[in-house]
Amino acid sequence: MLKPPVFLIHGMWSTPATFDRLRPALEEAGHRTHAPCILFHDRPVSLPPAPALGAMSITAYVDHLVAEAGKLGAPPVILGHSMGGLLAQMVAQRIPHAGLVLLSPAAAANSQSPSLDPFRTLKSVVLKWGWWEQPTLCDEAGARWGIFNGVPEDVTRREIDALVWDSGRVLAEMALPPLFGNVTRVD
């Protein structure tokens, strides 16, 4: 029996490289894997962000991922990490799929629980006026506290160095759903 492909969706400020250690195990188990790069996430942080990135919406990310999943030829198991976990749920609402795996998913509009903790991670971003219309990048202090807390230093350093620009609009749609039309609501 043919195993379903696994469609891997990375998180905010990251790239498909997030799954580099997982993909070989999945493939050895008989699954084809596909880990597309979310729009504009292939640009190194050493370069200025793509001008269109700041205003890119989560709907554009989902549209892109739905098109990528269509290339698989079979309903995939959709696996998403962090923002990718929210995107995985949004993609799963639109395509046939064989399963859904969520690794520490970002909260959907209808499942958020107010907390100050995300602010500590994101303060370098959200304290800049107009962040919701600009490319964003989590700073090292925020990443260490809210993303890589407890992760061994060699891994943390490597991952912080690999962070990339992301959309302020997408962050706003996830963090402040009522102000941005609750587009991150999932069933």
Buried (B, 14 or more C-beta within 10 A) or exposed (E): EEEBBBBBBBBBBBBBBBBEEBBEEBEEEEBBBBBBBBBBBEBEEEEEBBEEBBBBBBBBBBBBBBEBBEEBEEBBBBBBBBBBBBBBBBBBEEBEBBEBBBBEBBBBBEEBEEEEEBBEBBBBBBEEEEBBEBBBBBBBEBBBEBBBEEBEEEEBBEBBEBBBBBBBBBBBBBBBBEEBEEBBBBE
